[in-house]
Amino acid sequence: MSKACVALLIAAPASGQGKTSVTAALARLHARRGRRVRVFKCGPDFLDPQWLALASGQPVDNLDLWMNGEADVRLRLARAAEHNDLILIEGVMGLFDGEPSAAELARRLGVPVLAVVDAGAMVGTFGALVHGLRHYQPGLPWAGVLANRVAGDGHAQMLRDALRAGDGPWWGALVRDERMALPERHLGLTQAGELPDARARLDTLADALAATPLGQLAWPEWQRWAVTFEPPAPAPALARGLAGRRVALAQDAALGFVYPANLETLRELGADVVVFSPLADEPVPEADAVWLPGGYPELHAARLAAAQRTRASLARHVQLGRPVWAECGGMMVLFDGLTLADGQRVPMWGLLPGEVRMQPRLAALGPQAWRTPWGELRGHTFHYSTVDTPLTPVARTAPARPHGRPEAVWRHGPMVASYFHAWFASAPAAVAQLFRGALA
């Protein structure tokens, strides 16, 4: 059953303009006002959703017309519309960047675009940028523009005056303030859970937004952006290929890159998911399979190397022939050693033969597909390290873009490992086989 819900897609001319900050501020502001807010993130991303979930108080799913498929995108939005007052979608990169882009999602689903522009070093060019965003593609639903990182009231007025007729509405400006900054590192934003003042930062952002015309807009006026989300035709019931099976998931600041939707898929397949922390040197729980997700092992290499209880219990799991799926950072800790960016080598767990070396430049980025007998498992890759191993790949992913490079999938005993981050809902039957030890 379709239901209308107020919805905005927050976009920008490029990365680094403040999309996450503004989306989080909107979510926090309306959650504080007692509204149920559901936030989504365009494209594959593990870090921005952590901040958006903290701001909204609800899990954040990713929306990507290629990775998810349009039916999955529509289903998630239709479900959200049934139970929430406001849906916010944070774009990815620039509004028209990527294939498909955030603009394409907005056009297909009829979601109005709120443009956020870092105007800290411009005046008249602000008007030109907004005009281009507004008119570059015909038929783009439009909600208006918010300026970010402005110098003050006088600067904001000049920016407003630079807008051409029809390119607004002008929804105000946020001044540059380091108290509102969300810190970054090489893979993106710092994880929200690492900062003790994360909530305070979000409240400062929400307070600043509350002083803008957008923040002061009465809730009945928000109904101009109501969107009716039609659910897709019902899909066949999911076979419970993991019924009665337990999956042990590593989950902490070192290995924490997990899509909430992937956990949902595992549970729909019938799996019981239990968590453990390698950083806390917790033993792997008794389980039928282990999942080591991506994360930041390079930031916690010494503690991971010292996690001998975790390593020993995982080794016992492997000796029993039970499956392990290790992706990206989770794979890195399984090799013999990890050489950090400063040249220091840290011994790792030695369950896979080979060495991992951090690189000063990005090693790989982009959407990937793993074609299996049980369906095409889609996802992405994003890493700053490389692997030197004698293992021969048992499979390779296929890049979705002509300039992409395949990622190796290695198998060693019951362990399957790759830099590939999978979106489980794209091929649940393949995921069931992966955690049963039958894939690759």
QUINOR-V257594 format. One record per residue. N is the residue number from 1. RES is the residue in one letter. PHI is phi in whole degrees, 0 to 359 (* if undefined). PSI is psi as a letter, one per 20 degrees, with the letter a starting at -180 (NA if undefined). OMEGA is omega in radians with two decimals (* if undefined). Layout:
n=<N & N>
res=<RES & RES>
phi=<PHI & PHI>
psi=<PSI & PSI>
omega=<OMEGA & OMEGA>
This chain:
n=<1 & 2 & 3 & 4 & 5 & 6 & 7 & 8 & 9 & 10 & 11 & 12 & 13 & 14 & 15 & 16 & 17 & 18 & 19 & 20 & 21 & 22 & 23 & 24 & 25 & 26 & 27 & 28 & 29 & 30 & 31 & 32 & 33 & 34 & 35 & 36 & 37 & 38 & 39 & 40 & 41 & 42 & 43 & 44 & 45 & 46 & 47 & 48 & 49 & 50 & 51 & 52 & 53 & 54 & 55 & 56 & 57 & 58 & 59 & 60 & 61 & 62 & 63 & 64 & 65 & 66 & 67 & 68 & 69 & 70 & 71 & 72 & 73 & 74 & 75 & 76 & 77 & 78 & 79 & 80 & 81 & 82 & 83 & 84 & 85 & 86 & 87 & 88 & 89 & 90 & 91 & 92 & 93 & 94 & 95 & 96 & 97 & 98 & 99 & 100 & 101 & 102 & 103 & 104 & 105 & 106 & 107 & 108 & 109 & 110 & 111 & 112 & 113 & 114 & 115 & 116 & 117 & 118 & 119 & 120 & 121 & 122 & 123 & 124 & 125 & 126 & 127 & 128 & 129 & 130 & 131 & 132 & 133 & 134 & 135 & 136 & 137 & 138 & 139 & 140 & 141 & 142 & 143 & 144 & 145 & 146 & 147 & 148 & 149 & 150 & 151 & 152 & 153 & 154 & 155 & 156 & 157 & 158 & 159 & 160 & 161 & 162 & 163 & 164 & 165 & 166 & 167 & 168 & 169 & 170 & 171 & 172 & 173 & 174 & 175 & 176 & 177 & 178 & 179 & 180 & 181 & 182 & 183 & 184 & 185 & 186 & 187 & 188 & 189 & 190 & 191 & 192 & 193 & 194 & 195 & 196 & 197 & 198 & 199 & 200 & 201 & 202 & 203 & 204 & 205 & 206 & 207 & 208 & 209 & 210 & 211 & 212 & 213 & 214 & 215 & 216 & 217 & 218 & 219 & 220 & 221 & 222 & 223 & 224 & 225 & 226 & 227 & 228 & 229 & 230 & 231 & 232 & 233 & 234 & 235 & 236 & 237 & 238 & 239 & 240 & 241 & 242 & 243 & 244 & 245 & 246 & 247 & 248 & 249 & 250 & 251 & 252 & 253 & 254 & 255 & 256 & 257 & 258 & 259 & 260 & 261 & 262 & 263 & 264 & 265 & 266 & 267 & 268 & 269 & 270 & 271 & 272 & 273 & 274 & 275 & 276 & 277 & 278 & 279 & 280 & 281 & 282 & 283 & 284 & 285 & 286 & 287 & 288 & 289 & 290 & 291 & 292 & 293 & 294 & 295 & 296 & 297 & 298 & 299 & 300 & 301 & 302 & 303 & 304 & 305 & 306 & 307 & 308 & 309 & 310 & 311 & 312 & 313 & 314 & 315 & 316 & 317 & 318 & 319 & 320 & 321 & 322 & 323 & 324 & 325 & 326 & 327 & 328 & 329 & 330 & 331 & 332 & 333 & 334 & 335 & 336 & 337 & 338 & 339 & 340 & 341 & 342 & 343 & 344 & 345 & 346 & 347 & 348 & 349 & 350 & 351 & 352 & 353 & 354 & 355 & 356 & 357 & 358 & 359 & 360 & 361 & 362 & 363 & 364 & 365 & 366 & 367 & 368 & 369 & 370 & 371 & 372 & 373 & 374 & 375 & 376 & 377 & 378 & 379 & 380 & 381 & 382 & 383 & 384 & 385 & 386 & 387 & 388 & 389 & 390 & 391 & 392 & 393 & 394 & 395 & 396 & 397 & 398 & 399 & 400 & 401 & 402 & 403 & 404 & 405 & 406 & 407 & 408 & 409 & 410 & 411 & 412 & 413 & 414 & 415 & 416 & 417 & 418 & 419 & 420 & 421 & 422 & 423 & 424 & 425 & 426 & 427 & 428 & 429 & 430 & 431 & 432 & 433 & 434 & 435 & 436 & 437 & 438 & 439 & 440>
res=<M & S & K & A & C & V & A & L & L & I & A & A & P & A & S & G & Q & G & K & T & S & V & T & A & A & L & A & R & L & H & A & R & R & G & R & R & V & R & V & F & K & C & G & P & D & F & L & D & P & Q & W & L & A & L & A & S & G & Q & P & V & D & N & L & D & L & W & M & N & G & E & A & D & V & R & L & R & L & A & R & A & A & E & H & N & D & L & I & L & I & E & G & V & M & G & L & F & D & G & E & P & S & A & A & E & L & A & R & R & L & G & V & P & V & L & A & V & V & D & A & G & A & M & V & G & T & F & G & A & L & V & H & G & L & R & H & Y & Q & P & G & L & P & W & A & G & V & L & A & N & R & V & A & G & D & G & H & A & Q & M & L & R & D & A & L & R & A & G & D & G & P & W & W & G & A & L & V & R & D & E & R & M & A & L & P & E & R & H & L & G & L & T & Q & A & G & E & L & P & D & A & R & A & R & L & D & T & L & A & D & A & L & A & A & T & P & L & G & Q & L & A & W & P & E & W & Q & R & W & A & V & T & F & E & P & P & A & P & A & P & A & L & A & R & G & L & A & G & R & R & V & A & L & A & Q & D & A & A & L & G & F & V & Y & P & A & N & L & E & T & L & R & E & L & G & A & D & V & V & V & F & S & P & L & A & D & E & P & V & P & E & A & D & A & V & W & L & P & G & G & Y & P & E & L & H & A & A & R & L & A & A & A & Q & R & T & R & A & S & L & A & R & H & V & Q & L & G & R & P & V & W & A & E & C & G & G & M & M & V & L & F & D & G & L & T & L & A & D & G & Q & R & V & P & M & W & G & L & L & P & G & E & V & R & M & Q & P & R & L & A & A & L & G & P & Q & A & W & R & T & P & W & G & E & L & R & G & H & T & F & H & Y & S & T & V & D & T & P & L & T & P & V & A & R & T & A & P & A & R & P & H & G & R & P & E & A & V & W & R & H & G & P & M & V & A & S & Y & F & H & A & W & F & A & S & A & P & A & A & V & A & Q & L & F & R & G & A & L & A>
phi=<* & 278 & 215 & 279 & 212 & 297 & 214 & 224 & 251 & 266 & 229 & 204 & 290 & 197 & 293 & 79 & 270 & 115 & 301 & 297 & 298 & 290 & 298 & 296 & 296 & 299 & 297 & 294 & 299 & 283 & 295 & 295 & 274 & 91 & 265 & 274 & 242 & 244 & 247 & 233 & 236 & 290 & 79 & 287 & 190 & 254 & 265 & 306 & 301 & 296 & 292 & 291 & 292 & 297 & 289 & 266 & 81 & 224 & 300 & 243 & 263 & 265 & 236 & 213 & 297 & 271 & 293 & 284 & 91 & 297 & 298 & 294 & 300 & 297 & 295 & 296 & 290 & 296 & 296 & 296 & 296 & 291 & 237 & 227 & 268 & 215 & 246 & 241 & 238 & 277 & 290 & 228 & 52 & 274 & 307 & 255 & 274 & 92 & 227 & 278 & 267 & 298 & 298 & 296 & 296 & 298 & 291 & 295 & 259 & 73 & 267 & 296 & 261 & 259 & 274 & 246 & 234 & 288 & 256 & 299 & 235 & 207 & 225 & 298 & 297 & 304 & 298 & 295 & 298 & 296 & 299 & 295 & 299 & 290 & 243 & 300 & 239 & 296 & 81 & 281 & 298 & 228 & 250 & 131 & 221 & 233 & 273 & 237 & 58 & 275 & 281 & 169 & 297 & 296 & 297 & 300 & 295 & 296 & 295 & 298 & 294 & 283 & 289 & 280 & 301 & 90 & 265 & 276 & 292 & 275 & 251 & 102 & 214 & 251 & 279 & 292 & 206 & 296 & 292 & 261 & 289 & 258 & 294 & 234 & 216 & 295 & 264 & 138 & 294 & 297 & 297 & 302 & 292 & 277 & 254 & 295 & 258 & 301 & 295 & 297 & 298 & 294 & 293 & 296 & 298 & 297 & 298 & 294 & 293 & 298 & 273 & 270 & 304 & 294 & 292 & 267 & 294 & 297 & 303 & 303 & 288 & 291 & 294 & 299 & 256 & 289 & 234 & 267 & 260 & 277 & 290 & 288 & 300 & 304 & 274 & 301 & 300 & 285 & 294 & 275 & 289 & 240 & 302 & 79 & 253 & 251 & 246 & 267 & 249 & 289 & 207 & 193 & 293 & 275 & 230 & 226 & 274 & 227 & 287 & 306 & 295 & 291 & 296 & 299 & 296 & 301 & 290 & 294 & 283 & 103 & 283 & 261 & 259 & 239 & 244 & 212 & 243 & 297 & 298 & 273 & 56 & 280 & 292 & 294 & 298 & 302 & 204 & 277 & 207 & 237 & 239 & 253 & 278 & 286 & 165 & 237 & 298 & 294 & 276 & 229 & 301 & 297 & 292 & 293 & 298 & 276 & 279 & 285 & 293 & 299 & 300 & 296 & 290 & 292 & 299 & 296 & 303 & 293 & 299 & 280 & 78 & 271 & 294 & 228 & 249 & 239 & 243 & 54 & 303 & 295 & 288 & 303 & 288 & 280 & 285 & 293 & 204 & 233 & 265 & 281 & 298 & 273 & 92 & 287 & 263 & 245 & 298 & 254 & 270 & 65 & 267 & 238 & 283 & 139 & 233 & 248 & 229 & 290 & 245 & 287 & 242 & 301 & 270 & 196 & 202 & 145 & 289 & 220 & 228 & 253 & 273 & 235 & 297 & 254 & 121 & 270 & 272 & 258 & 177 & 204 & 226 & 196 & 206 & 250 & 237 & 230 & 240 & 243 & 218 & 283 & 295 & 264 & 301 & 269 & 199 & 223 & 285 & 248 & 293 & 278 & 242 & 301 & 274 & 283 & 240 & 297 & 253 & 289 & 244 & 255 & 232 & 219 & 62 & 273 & 268 & 241 & 218 & 194 & 285 & 290 & 263 & 266 & 262 & 300 & 293 & 288 & 203 & 302 & 295 & 293 & 297 & 301 & 293 & 299 & 275 & 265 & 85 & 257 & 266 & 69>
psi=<p & q & p & q & q & p & q & q & o & o & r & r & h & r & q & j & i & k & g & g & g & g & g & h & g & g & g & g & g & h & h & h & j & j & q & o & p & p & q & q & p & p & r & p & p & i & g & g & h & g & g & h & g & h & h & h & j & q & q & p & q & q & o & p & h & g & g & g & q & h & g & g & g & h & g & g & h & g & g & h & h & h & j & r & h & p & p & p & o & p & a & p & c & r & h & j & q & r & o & q & r & h & h & g & g & g & g & h & i & k & p & q & p & o & p & p & p & o & j & h & k & r & e & h & h & g & g & g & g & g & g & g & h & h & i & h & p & q & j & p & p & p & h & a & q & p & q & q & l & r & h & a & g & g & g & g & h & h & g & g & h & i & p & q & p & i & i & b & q & p & j & a & q & p & q & p & o & h & i & i & q & o & q & r & a & h & i & b & q & q & p & h & i & i & o & h & k & g & h & h & g & h & h & g & g & h & g & g & h & h & i & r & h & g & h & i & p & q & h & h & h & i & i & h & k & p & p & o & o & p & q & r & q & p & q & q & q & p & p & m & i & k & p & j & q & p & p & p & p & p & o & a & h & h & n & j & n & p & p & h & h & h & h & g & g & g & h & h & i & j & q & o & p & q & q & r & o & h & h & j & k & q & q & p & q & p & r & h & q & p & o & o & a & r & b & m & h & h & i & k & g & g & h & h & h & i & m & h & g & g & g & g & h & h & g & g & g & g & h & i & k & q & q & p & o & o & p & d & h & h & h & h & i & h & r & h & q & o & p & r & h & j & i & p & p & p & p & b & i & k & i & p & p & r & q & p & p & q & q & h & q & p & h & q & p & r & q & q & p & o & o & r & i & j & r & o & o & q & b & r & q & o & q & j & r & q & p & o & q & i & q & p & p & i & r & q & r & p & q & i & q & h & i & r & q & q & p & q & o & q & p & o & c & j & p & p & q & r & i & p & o & q & o & h & i & h & m & h & h & h & g & g & h & g & i & i & j & i & p & NA>
omega=<-3.11 & 3.13 & 3.10 & 3.11 & 3.07 & -3.08 & 3.06 & 2.96 & -3.08 & -3.04 & -3.07 & 3.08 & -3.05 & 2.99 & 3.05 & -3.10 & -3.13 & -3.14 & -3.10 & -3.12 & -3.11 & 3.11 & 3.12 & 3.13 & 3.10 & -3.12 & -3.11 & -3.11 & -3.08 & 3.04 & 3.10 & 3.13 & 3.03 & -3.14 & 3.06 & -3.07 & 3.06 & -3.08 & 3.06 & 3.11 & 3.07 & 3.04 & 3.09 & -3.10 & 3.10 & -2.96 & 3.09 & -3.14 & 3.11 & 3.10 & -3.11 & 3.08 & 3.10 & -3.12 & -3.04 & -3.08 & 3.13 & 3.08 & -3.14 & 3.07 & 3.10 & 3.11 & 3.11 & -3.04 & 3.09 & -3.05 & 3.12 & -2.86 & -3.05 & -3.12 & 3.13 & 3.10 & -3.12 & -3.13 & -3.12 & 3.14 & 3.13 & 3.09 & -3.13 & -3.11 & -3.10 & -2.95 & -3.05 & 3.10 & -3.03 & 3.04 & 3.07 & 3.12 & 3.06 & 3.11 & -3.14 & -3.12 & 3.05 & -3.04 & -3.07 & -3.12 & 3.11 & 3.13 & 0.02 & -3.09 & 3.03 & 3.11 & 3.13 & 3.10 & 3.14 & -3.12 & -3.10 & -3.03 & 3.10 & -3.11 & -3.14 & -3.11 & 2.96 & -3.11 & 3.04 & -3.10 & 3.01 & -3.04 & -3.04 & -3.07 & -3.12 & 3.00 & -3.11 & 3.14 & 3.06 & 3.12 & 3.14 & 3.12 & -3.12 & 3.12 & 3.11 & 3.10 & -3.08 & -2.94 & -3.07 & 3.09 & 3.12 & 3.04 & -3.14 & 3.07 & -2.97 & 3.12 & -3.13 & -3.00 & 3.05 & 3.10 & -3.11 & 3.05 & 3.12 & -3.06 & -3.10 & -3.06 & -3.14 & 3.09 & 3.13 & 3.14 & 3.10 & 3.10 & 3.11 & 3.14 & -3.12 & -3.14 & 3.03 & 3.08 & 3.13 & -3.13 & 3.10 & 0.07 & 3.00 & -3.10 & 3.02 & -3.06 & 3.02 & -3.12 & 3.07 & -3.09 & -3.09 & 3.11 & -3.13 & -3.07 & 3.04 & -3.01 & -3.07 & 2.95 & -2.89 & 3.12 & -3.12 & -3.12 & 2.97 & 3.14 & -3.05 & -3.09 & -3.12 & -3.05 & -3.14 & -3.13 & -3.08 & 3.14 & 3.13 & 3.09 & 3.13 & 3.11 & 3.09 & 3.07 & -3.12 & 3.11 & 3.14 & 3.14 & -3.12 & -3.13 & -3.13 & 3.04 & 3.11 & 3.14 & -3.12 & -3.13 & -3.13 & -3.06 & 3.09 & 3.13 & 3.10 & -3.10 & 3.06 & -3.10 & 3.10 & -3.12 & 3.05 & -3.11 & 3.13 & 3.12 & 3.08 & 3.06 & -3.11 & 3.10 & 3.08 & 3.12 & -3.10 & 3.05 & -3.07 & -3.04 & 3.11 & -3.13 & 3.12 & -3.11 & 3.13 & 3.09 & 3.09 & -3.05 & 3.00 & -3.05 & 3.04 & -3.08 & 3.13 & -3.10 & -3.04 & -3.08 & -3.08 & 3.01 & 3.02 & 3.14 & 3.10 & 3.06 & 3.10 & 3.14 & 3.11 & -3.12 & 3.07 & 3.07 & 3.08 & -3.08 & 2.95 & -3.08 & 3.07 & -3.05 & 3.05 & -3.09 & 3.02 & 3.13 & 3.09 & -3.12 & 3.09 & 3.09 & 3.08 & 3.12 & 3.03 & -3.03 & 3.09 & -3.14 & 3.11 & 3.07 & 3.05 & -3.06 & 3.10 & 3.14 & -3.09 & 3.13 & -3.12 & 3.11 & -3.06 & -2.99 & -3.09 & -3.14 & 3.10 & 3.10 & -3.12 & -3.07 & -3.03 & 3.06 & 3.10 & -3.11 & -3.09 & -3.13 & 3.07 & 3.09 & 3.10 & 3.09 & -3.13 & -3.14 & 3.09 & 3.10 & -3.10 & -2.99 & 2.99 & 2.99 & -3.10 & -3.11 & 3.03 & -3.11 & 3.10 & 3.05 & -3.06 & -3.10 & -3.12 & -3.09 & -3.07 & -3.09 & 3.11 & 3.08 & -3.06 & -3.08 & 3.14 & 3.12 & 3.14 & 3.07 & 3.12 & 3.09 & 3.08 & -2.94 & 3.02 & 3.09 & 2.99 & 3.14 & 3.09 & -3.08 & 3.08 & 3.14 & 3.05 & -3.11 & 3.10 & -3.12 & 3.11 & -3.12 & -3.12 & 3.12 & 3.00 & 3.13 & -3.10 & 3.08 & 3.06 & -3.09 & -3.07 & 3.06 & -3.10 & 3.10 & -3.13 & 3.13 & -3.07 & 3.14 & -3.10 & 3.06 & -3.13 & -3.08 & 3.13 & -3.13 & 3.04 & -3.10 & 2.98 & -3.05 & 3.05 & -3.13 & 3.05 & 3.14 & 3.06 & 3.10 & 3.02 & 3.05 & 3.12 & 3.12 & -3.14 & -3.12 & -3.10 & -3.09 & -3.09 & 3.09 & 3.14 & 3.02 & 3.10 & 2.94 & -3.12 & 3.01 & 3.10 & -3.01 & 3.14 & -3.10 & 3.04 & -3.00 & 3.14 & 2.97 & -3.07 & 3.01 & -3.04 & 2.96 & -2.93 & -3.07 & -3.14 & 3.12 & -3.08 & -3.13 & 3.09 & 3.11 & 3.10 & 3.13 & 3.12 & -3.10 & 2.98 & 3.11 & -3.07 & -3.13 & -3.10 & *>
